């Protein structure tokens, strides 16, 4: 844990004006950790980490850090290097200095210009897919958005890729 004089706000909680800043866990740039790390709060890694990370809040991999781990977190932001397997229940963001080499399962992905991502990606929409019947895509049907584009061309499906062209009568 880093030391902050009373009343100073910064780090992961920047912009929040509170009397006592919310605490978070920290692996500083002079530290290396190997094993399983579980945190019910935000976690900032500035050093080296090997193993498994389970974080109920935001996992922030700082610039200059090196993480080789299986990650399970609510949200992940990467400014350093992260490799392994990532399961993110919310948003995975790779900042311009970030390098991710991983198999990723996430609900939302943001890759900033200059960032590098290599690996396998699975977008898990979870609750979003079940909240709307009109947006559902099932095997053998054309997604609603593609049907709308096709309808704008006088009912023609010529604008649709061959694999998603509508059948007669749809």
C-alpha beads as a LAMMPS data file, in Angstrom:
LAMMPS data file: protein, C-alpha beads

170 atoms
169 bonds

1 atom types
1 bond types

-500.0 500.0 xlo xhi
-500.0 500.0 ylo yhi
-500.0 500.0 zlo zhi

Masses

1 110.0

Atoms # bond

1 1 1 0.000 0.000 0.000
2 1 1 1.329 3.400 -0.888
3 1 1 1.402 6.223 1.617
4 1 1 -0.656 9.337 0.996
5 1 1 -0.892 12.193 3.458
6 1 1 -4.381 12.668 4.885
7 1 1 -6.780 14.449 2.541
8 1 1 -4.749 13.832 -0.633
9 1 1 -6.552 12.016 -3.395
10 1 1 -4.819 10.426 -6.346
11 1 1 -3.958 7.231 -8.140
12 1 1 -6.886 4.968 -8.960
13 1 1 -9.352 7.273 -7.248
14 1 1 -8.307 10.460 -9.052
15 1 1 -11.102 12.948 -9.362
16 1 1 -13.062 11.632 -6.380
17 1 1 -13.335 14.296 -3.739
18 1 1 -13.537 12.415 -0.444
19 1 1 -12.080 12.944 2.987
20 1 1 -10.414 9.531 3.139
21 1 1 -9.384 7.972 -0.178
22 1 1 -10.594 4.449 -0.958
23 1 1 -7.784 1.993 -0.349
24 1 1 -6.376 -0.248 -3.047
25 1 1 -3.772 -2.951 -3.229
26 1 1 -0.401 -2.278 -4.806
27 1 1 2.545 -4.277 -6.079
28 1 1 5.128 -1.516 -6.442
29 1 1 7.826 -1.256 -9.106
30 1 1 10.465 -2.680 -6.777
31 1 1 8.460 -5.826 -6.024
32 1 1 7.826 -9.177 -7.671
33 1 1 4.988 -11.477 -6.689
34 1 1 4.463 -15.102 -7.622
35 1 1 1.331 -17.037 -6.695
36 1 1 -2.371 -16.291 -6.317
37 1 1 -3.457 -12.793 -5.393
38 1 1 -7.087 -12.089 -4.475
39 1 1 -8.395 -8.579 -3.870
40 1 1 -11.894 -7.355 -3.116
41 1 1 -10.807 -3.834 -4.085
42 1 1 -8.917 -2.179 -6.920
43 1 1 -5.412 -3.508 -7.598
44 1 1 -2.489 -1.631 -9.144
45 1 1 0.536 -3.584 -10.370
46 1 1 3.690 -1.594 -11.043
47 1 1 6.214 -4.431 -10.657
48 1 1 6.257 -8.080 -11.727
49 1 1 3.466 -10.575 -11.183
50 1 1 3.330 -14.287 -12.056
51 1 1 0.428 -16.611 -11.270
52 1 1 -3.260 -15.844 -10.777
53 1 1 -5.009 -12.542 -10.061
54 1 1 -8.624 -12.334 -8.865
55 1 1 -9.826 -8.768 -8.466
56 1 1 -13.359 -7.605 -7.622
57 1 1 -12.575 -4.061 -8.780
58 1 1 -10.272 -2.491 -11.365
59 1 1 -6.971 -4.203 -12.161
60 1 1 -4.526 -1.557 -13.372
61 1 1 -1.312 -2.821 -14.974
62 1 1 0.960 0.241 -14.894
63 1 1 3.492 1.287 -17.521
64 1 1 6.765 -0.570 -16.977
65 1 1 5.108 -3.534 -15.249
66 1 1 5.266 -7.142 -16.438
67 1 1 2.382 -9.489 -15.664
68 1 1 2.174 -13.133 -16.750
69 1 1 -1.008 -14.408 -15.147
70 1 1 -4.496 -15.799 -15.345
71 1 1 -6.624 -12.750 -14.618
72 1 1 -10.226 -12.561 -13.414
73 1 1 -11.383 -8.991 -12.783
74 1 1 -14.356 -6.662 -13.000
75 1 1 -12.413 -4.201 -15.193
76 1 1 -8.845 -4.198 -16.518
77 1 1 -6.697 -1.304 -17.746
78 1 1 -3.283 -2.099 -19.223
79 1 1 -0.464 0.425 -19.680
80 1 1 2.348 -2.143 -19.231
81 1 1 2.751 -5.732 -20.435
82 1 1 0.149 -8.397 -19.705
83 1 1 0.152 -11.957 -20.995
84 1 1 -1.874 -15.037 -20.096
85 1 1 -5.635 -15.515 -19.893
86 1 1 -7.969 -12.629 -19.087
87 1 1 -11.597 -12.874 -18.020
88 1 1 -13.024 -9.389 -17.619
89 1 1 -16.638 -8.937 -16.517
90 1 1 -16.707 -5.301 -17.662
91 1 1 -14.301 -3.253 -19.762
92 1 1 -10.779 -4.185 -20.853
93 1 1 -8.858 -1.085 -21.914
94 1 1 -5.389 -1.159 -23.466
95 1 1 -3.676 2.215 -23.248
96 1 1 -1.155 3.452 -25.880
97 1 1 1.828 2.034 -23.963
98 1 1 0.003 -1.259 -23.249
99 1 1 0.967 -4.644 -24.701
100 1 1 -1.425 -7.580 -24.255
101 1 1 -0.735 -11.126 -25.444
102 1 1 -3.596 -13.210 -24.139
103 1 1 -6.763 -15.184 -24.628
104 1 1 -9.394 -12.638 -23.645
105 1 1 -13.046 -12.963 -22.630
106 1 1 -14.615 -9.560 -22.012
107 1 1 -17.856 -7.654 -22.327
108 1 1 -16.237 -4.468 -23.664
109 1 1 -12.861 -3.834 -25.322
110 1 1 -11.073 -0.527 -25.934
111 1 1 -7.729 -0.545 -27.741
112 1 1 -6.152 2.911 -27.884
113 1 1 -3.991 3.996 -30.811
114 1 1 -0.442 2.735 -30.281
115 1 1 -1.503 -0.188 -28.098
116 1 1 -0.738 -3.778 -29.114
117 1 1 -3.055 -6.771 -28.741
118 1 1 -2.211 -10.302 -29.890
119 1 1 -4.342 -13.305 -29.075
120 1 1 -7.791 -14.775 -29.099
121 1 1 -10.807 -12.624 -28.302
122 1 1 -14.289 -13.656 -27.167
123 1 1 -16.832 -10.911 -26.605
124 1 1 -19.202 -12.060 -23.872
125 1 1 -22.246 -9.821 -23.963
126 1 1 -23.883 -11.718 -21.092
127 1 1 -26.852 -9.688 -19.886
128 1 1 -26.916 -7.479 -23.001
129 1 1 -27.900 -10.385 -25.277
130 1 1 -30.790 -11.461 -23.072
131 1 1 -32.178 -7.941 -22.522
132 1 1 -33.484 -7.484 -26.080
133 1 1 -35.227 -9.991 -28.328
134 1 1 -34.816 -7.768 -31.411
135 1 1 -31.027 -7.781 -31.183
136 1 1 -30.717 -11.519 -30.761
137 1 1 -28.837 -13.485 -33.390
138 1 1 -29.505 -17.168 -33.689
139 1 1 -27.997 -19.698 -36.025
140 1 1 -29.352 -19.385 -39.556
141 1 1 -30.859 -15.892 -39.198
142 1 1 -29.647 -12.505 -40.377
143 1 1 -28.825 -10.025 -37.605
144 1 1 -31.423 -7.245 -37.279
145 1 1 -28.928 -4.522 -38.204
146 1 1 -28.104 -6.295 -41.466
147 1 1 -31.784 -6.722 -42.294
148 1 1 -32.248 -2.969 -41.879
149 1 1 -29.355 -2.237 -44.260
150 1 1 -30.824 -4.669 -46.785
151 1 1 -34.259 -3.042 -46.499
152 1 1 -32.748 0.364 -47.322
153 1 1 -31.810 -0.998 -50.758
154 1 1 -35.428 -1.505 -51.892
155 1 1 -35.645 -4.906 -50.236
156 1 1 -32.511 -6.078 -52.008
157 1 1 -29.933 -8.049 -50.105
158 1 1 -27.141 -7.082 -52.521
159 1 1 -25.498 -4.884 -49.869
160 1 1 -25.220 -7.829 -47.510
161 1 1 -22.226 -10.141 -47.485
162 1 1 -23.024 -13.467 -49.223
163 1 1 -22.977 -15.396 -45.945
164 1 1 -25.703 -13.157 -44.470
165 1 1 -27.925 -12.575 -47.526
166 1 1 -31.632 -13.031 -46.819
167 1 1 -33.611 -15.930 -48.177
168 1 1 -36.683 -15.229 -50.292
169 1 1 -39.718 -14.614 -48.156
170 1 1 -37.838 -13.084 -45.185

Bonds

1 1 1 2
2 1 2 3
3 1 3 4
4 1 4 5
5 1 5 6
6 1 6 7
7 1 7 8
8 1 8 9
9 1 9 10
10 1 10 11
11 1 11 12
12 1 12 13
13 1 13 14
14 1 14 15
15 1 15 16
16 1 16 17
17 1 17 18
18 1 18 19
19 1 19 20
20 1 20 21
21 1 21 22
22 1 22 23
23 1 23 24
24 1 24 25
25 1 25 26
26 1 26 27
27 1 27 28
28 1 28 29
29 1 29 30
30 1 30 31
31 1 31 32
32 1 32 33
33 1 33 34
34 1 34 35
35 1 35 36
36 1 36 37
37 1 37 38
38 1 38 39
39 1 39 40
40 1 40 41
41 1 41 42
42 1 42 43
43 1 43 44
44 1 44 45
45 1 45 46
46 1 46 47
47 1 47 48
48 1 48 49
49 1 49 50
50 1 50 51
51 1 51 52
52 1 52 53
53 1 53 54
54 1 54 55
55 1 55 56
56 1 56 57
57 1 57 58
58 1 58 59
59 1 59 60
60 1 60 61
61 1 61 62
62 1 62 63
63 1 63 64
64 1 64 65
65 1 65 66
66 1 66 67
67 1 67 68
68 1 68 69
69 1 69 70
70 1 70 71
71 1 71 72
72 1 72 73
73 1 73 74
74 1 74 75
75 1 75 76
76 1 76 77
77 1 77 78
78 1 78 79
79 1 79 80
80 1 80 81
81 1 81 82
82 1 82 83
83 1 83 84
84 1 84 85
85 1 85 86
86 1 86 87
87 1 87 88
88 1 88 89
89 1 89 90
90 1 90 91
91 1 91 92
92 1 92 93
93 1 93 94
94 1 94 95
95 1 95 96
96 1 96 97
97 1 97 98
98 1 98 99
99 1 99 100
100 1 100 101
101 1 101 102
102 1 102 103
103 1 103 104
104 1 104 105
105 1 105 106
106 1 106 107
107 1 107 108
108 1 108 109
109 1 109 110
110 1 110 111
111 1 111 112
112 1 112 113
113 1 113 114
114 1 114 115
115 1 115 116
116 1 116 117
117 1 117 118
118 1 118 119
119 1 119 120
120 1 120 121
121 1 121 122
122 1 122 123
123 1 123 124
124 1 124 125
125 1 125 126
126 1 126 127
127 1 127 128
128 1 128 129
129 1 129 130
130 1 130 131
131 1 131 132
132 1 132 133
133 1 133 134
134 1 134 135
135 1 135 136
136 1 136 137
137 1 137 138
138 1 138 139
139 1 139 140
140 1 140 141
141 1 141 142
142 1 142 143
143 1 143 144
144 1 144 145
145 1 145 146
146 1 146 147
147 1 147 148
148 1 148 149
149 1 149 150
150 1 150 151
151 1 151 152
152 1 152 153
153 1 153 154
154 1 154 155
155 1 155 156
156 1 156 157
157 1 157 158
158 1 158 159
159 1 159 160
160 1 160 161
161 1 161 162
162 1 162 163
163 1 163 164
164 1 164 165
165 1 165 166
166 1 166 167
167 1 167 168
168 1 168 169
169 1 169 170
